[in-house]
Amino acid sequence: MKKISLILWIGLLVNIFITCIAWLNLSVAPGDYDYDSSNRLWSIILPLFIVALIMQIASIGLLFRAPKAGRIIAGIGAFFMMPIGLVFFMGYMSSYEKNLIRVWLYFPLQKKRKI
């Protein structure tokens, strides 16, 4: 797990926290505030946030097995949770680059021949 960026974990925790807030706002008893408009809004937002969280968690699993597919899934999940989801996506891209650089082979420099 040391190859996964700390920003990724922070972004994922923030996204989980925001999804919990959306869930709690949806479960508030009617009559506490304008129930009609706010309940409709949260009932649309909550499923999107849950799908985005599932996609983000799945993209972490795909980071080392299928990095390109994981990058696409992470981008879509970050898009659903737009401004705060970008923290997760920045951490994911950092981990993606670390994984990509680790895979590269380093070749020694060739010495120039004197003719």
C-alpha positions in Angstrom: 0.0 0.0 0.0 3.0 2.3 0.2 2.8 2.9 -3.6 -0.7 4.5 -3.2 -0.7 8.2 -2.6 -1.8 9.7 0.7 -3.9 12.2 -1.2 -5.9 9.4 -2.7 -6.8 8.0 0.7 -7.7 11.5 2.0 -9.9 12.2 -1.1 -11.6 8.9 -0.6 -12.3 9.5 3.1 -13.7 13.0 2.2 -15.9 11.5 -0.5 -17.2 8.9 2.0 -17.9 11.7 4.5 -19.8 13.7 2.0 -21.9 10.7 0.9 -22.8 10.1 4.6 -23.9 13.7 4.9 -26.1 13.3 1.8 -27.6 10.1 3.3 -28.3 11.9 6.6 -29.9 14.8 4.9 -32.2 12.5 3.0 -33.2 10.7 6.2 -34.2 13.9 8.1 -37.8 13.8 9.2 -40.2 15.8 7.0 -41.2 19.2 8.5 -37.7 20.1 9.7 -37.2 22.3 6.6 -38.6 22.7 3.2 -39.2 19.0 2.6 -40.4 19.1 -1.0 -37.5 20.7 -2.7 -34.6 19.5 -0.5 -35.7 15.9 -0.4 -36.0 15.8 -4.2 -32.5 17.2 -4.5 -30.9 14.7 -2.1 -32.8 11.8 -3.6 -31.1 12.6 -6.9 -27.6 13.3 -5.5 -27.4 10.3 -3.1 -27.5 7.6 -5.8 -24.9 9.4 -7.9 -22.6 9.7 -4.9 -23.0 6.0 -4.1 -22.2 5.0 -7.6 -19.2 7.4 -7.7 -17.9 5.9 -4.4 -18.2 2.3 -5.8 -16.4 3.4 -9.0 -13.6 5.1 -7.0 -13.1 2.0 -4.8 -13.1 -0.3 -7.8 -10.5 2.0 -9.5 -8.1 1.5 -6.6 -8.4 -2.2 -7.1 -7.6 -1.8 -10.8 -4.6 0.5 -10.3 -2.0 -2.2 -10.5 -3.9 -4.8 -12.6 -5.5 -2.6 -15.4 -4.2 0.9 -14.9 -5.8 2.5 -18.0 -9.3 1.1 -17.2 -8.9 2.2 -13.5 -7.9 5.7 -14.6 -11.1 6.0 -16.7 -13.3 4.7 -13.9 -11.6 7.0 -11.4 -12.2 9.9 -13.7 -15.9 9.1 -14.1 -16.3 8.7 -10.4 -14.5 12.0 -9.7 -16.8 13.7 -12.2 -19.9 12.6 -10.3 -18.6 14.2 -7.1 -17.3 17.2 -8.9 -15.4 19.7 -7.0 -14.3 17.5 -4.0 -13.9 14.4 -6.2 -10.9 16.0 -7.8 -8.9 15.5 -4.6 -9.3 11.8 -5.1 -8.5 12.0 -8.8 -5.3 13.9 -8.2 -4.2 11.3 -5.7 -5.1 8.5 -8.1 -3.1 10.1 -10.9 -0.2 10.5 -8.6 -0.3 6.8 -7.7 -0.8 6.0 -11.4 2.4 7.9 -12.3 4.3 6.2 -9.5 3.2 2.8 -10.8 4.1 3.7 -14.4 7.5 5.0 -13.5 8.2 1.9 -11.4 7.5 -0.3 -14.4 9.9 1.5 -16.8 13.2 -0.1 -17.4 16.3 2.0 -17.1 19.0 1.4 -19.7 22.6 2.5 -19.1 23.9 5.3 -21.2 26.0 4.2 -24.1 29.5 5.6 -24.4 30.3 7.3 -27.7 32.9 5.6 -29.8 35.9 7.5 -31.1 36.3 7.1 -34.8 
